[in-house]
């Protein structure tokens, strides 16, 4: 006597649920459905602190000139208002933006995001960081 083999792709639990689909027991009301595997619960990570950096620019200087820097010294960077900059979170580029002037009187500036990385993709650095 040979054994019984299930057909390929047959799901016994799905078949059993179809059998009982017409008559629900009281126990079925207490069953909590788990979220689908492709659904992410972002509430779990909303309080996790991360480090965000915006690389505004760089400058090449000699050690002698660096040692001459003091309070109030201005170091000219190679980036201007409107130039693209990288927005980096925990070492990974997550977006790009442009430097914008927010308030000329208070000399405040910010970043307008122009390109945001899609989940699972990576943005490449536009220019190498100064070490």
N, C-alpha and C positions, 0 to 999 in steps of 0.2 A: 504494500500500500504506500503510495507516494504521498508526500506532504503537499499542503495547499500553499500556493504562492500568491501574494498580492499583486495585482496588476501594477505596472510601472506608473508612478505619479498618483497612486491612490492614497488619500489622506483619511485614515480611519476616524480621527477626531472630527473632521469636517462632515463626514458621512453621519456620524452619531448626532451632531448638532442639527443636521437636516431632518433626521428622524423625529427629534423632539421639538421641531420648530412650531408645530401646530399647537402643542399643549405645553405651556410653560408651568414649571413648578414654582412654589413660593421661594425655593432656594435660589432660583435664577435672579430674583429681584435683589439679592444681597451681593451678587457678584459685581466686583468693580473692574471695569475694563481698563487695561493698561494702555498708555498712549502708544501710537504706532512708532515703530523703530526709527522712522525718518523724521519724527517730530522732536525738536530739541527744546528742552526747558531751560531757557536762558536765565530764568530767575535764580538758578543755582550759582551762577557766576557773576551776577550783577554787583556784588560787594567785593569782588577780588580786586585789589589795587594793582595797577599797572603803571609803568613809567612811559610817558609820552614825551618825545623830543621833536622839535622842528629845527632842522639844520639850516640856519640862516645864511651861512657862508663861511669862508675861510680867508686867511691871510698868511702870507709867508713873511717871516721876520727873522732877523739875526738874533742870537742870544743876547748880544749887547743891547739891542733895541728893546727886547722884552724886559731886560733888567732895568731899563730906564722908565718903564711904565709906572705910573703912580695913580693915585686917586684922581678921577676926572679925565684921565687920558682917553682919547678916542682912537680906536683901531678900525681902520677902513677895511671893510669886507669886500669880497669879489661879487657880491649879490646886490642887485638894485631892486627898488620897489617894482613889482610886476614880474620879476623873474620867478621861474618855477623853483619850489622847494619841496623836500621830502618830509612827510609826517611819519615818524617812526614810533611804534609801540613795542616795548620789550625787544628791541633790536630788529624788528621786522617792519619794512615799509608797508604801511597800510593805506596811504593816500598821498596825493600830490596836491599842491596848492600854489597860490601866488601871494606874495607879500602885498598887503594893502595898508594904506594909512587910514586909521580909524578916526583920530582926532588930532589935527595939526597943532592946535594950541597946547595940548598936553603931550604931544609927541608920542602918541600911542599908535601901535600898528598891530595887525593881525594877519590871519591867513584865510583866503577864500579857497575852499576845496574845489579842485577842477577834475580830479580823477580819484576814485575810491576803488580799492582792490575788491574783487568778488571773492566770496568764501572759497578757499582751496586754491586760489591763484596767488601769484607773487608779482609784485612790481619791482622792476630793476632800478637801482640807484641811478640818478641822472648824472651825477659826478661823484668821484671818490671823496670820502671824508678825509679831512685833515687829521693826522694822528696827534 
